[in-house]
Amino acid sequence: MKNAKPSFVREILKVANRADIISFAGGLPAPELFDVDGIRDATALVFEKNSTAALQYGPTDGVRGFKLQVSELMARRGVNSVKLEELIVTTGSQQGIDLIAKVMLDPGDVVLVERPAYLAAVQVFELYEAELRGVDSDADGLNLESLEVEIAALKKEGKRPKFIYTVATFGNPSGATLSLERRYKLLEIAAREQILLLEDDPYCELRFSGETLPPVIALADEAQRPWIVYMSTLSKFVAPGLRLGWMIVPDGLVQALTIAKQAADLHTSTFNQHVAAAYLETGRLEAALPRIREAYGIKAKAMIDALNGSFPAGTIEFNQPDGGMFLWAKMADSVDTFAFVKTAIDAGVIFVPGITFFPDAKRLNYLRLSFATPSVPDIQEGVKRLARAVVD
Ligand SMILES: Cc1ncc(COP(=O)(O)O)c(C=O)c1O
């Protein structure tokens, strides 16, 4: 812990809560999209039917009824025949990242992360004293030629990465989605090189344009499947306050991960699992999802239009994501967005400077803009403030 750094995003969120600030910083779901009535009804149902089981301790790997619902959800994502034994319910997918790191990593082990990478995963791997190596990504996700080059370079150093961590669909912070071709290729590389692939998939339900792509794990053949750990969560499309995530893990890791989880928290809240199972059983999620996707699509477009309309030509470039919560933007090479965020806060708007997402490279001129939480008028006003701050 002596070397641990506090999360910059968490620090920034303290400022983001100020009433005079429009925040593009956090990856918080829009509160108006929570299905409050649906979750209230599901809670009432739990009290009618199952209250003592919901209030009691439960199994470490999760409540059966919730696991059944998760396996149905995974079937809808194209991952068929998930066995309940390979499914571990976690306290948010963040716990999944922590557990796999705890089980797999010794100090000095190499972990490959996409660059830019999800900050809180980087934080976990650093806490376990891993050596992080970044692999560049582009609009189609992880660059697999760079991945092969990095693996070969490591071999020359006599090292083998313990795993590759990627958010293949609507990346955080990149918003990028790994193409179908690259999904197959990534599986081929992981199995050939015998490197575990950690697919972190919190955003896949939030697609508002383009063709649906199956998660990488859905494309794995029998020989490739043992090389994948898949993680997902209810946080981004039901409610993060439930703290409900899950992992699909190869047989060989089930026991170690279950022991690690038992030591961490015995089990994830039984009450919340019962409520979520009741909610998913009612089918109300299917009714809520189109509304959620549409709302994020509208917000993303509002941000894109506002950026195009407010910034002088050539001052900012950004991706156009098909889903998720983030725009990943690049300013002129001379701009240091870490310094710029202070000017932006004075102008009444906040974002996350890109440097925080590069564990092993100094790239100063990027910023992550989340369109998920603010209203459309706030997005428009916030982008105007941001553009004014650039001119200042
Ligand atoms: C890529 C990614 N993974 C994992 C998480 C953690 O989500 P939770 O623990 O709420 O499931 C997040 C949350 O922002 C995320 O963006």
The ligand as a Gaussian input file, in Angstrom:
#p B3LYP/6-31G(d) Opt

LIG

0 1
 C      -14.679000      -1.197000     -17.849000
 C      -15.314000      -1.297000     -16.514000
 N      -15.182000      -2.428000     -15.805000
 C      -15.726000      -2.571000     -14.599000
 C      -16.441000      -1.531000     -14.020000
 C      -16.977000      -1.754000     -12.642000
 O      -18.337000      -1.868000     -12.621000
 P      -19.136000      -2.507000     -11.414000
 O      -18.176000      -2.900000     -10.352000
 O      -20.087000      -1.454000     -10.971000
 O      -19.815000      -3.693000     -12.001000
 C      -16.618000      -0.330000     -14.716000
 C      -17.322000       0.793000     -14.089000
 O      -17.207000       1.935000     -14.472000
 C      -16.021000      -0.215000     -15.990000
 O      -16.123000       0.907000     -16.719000

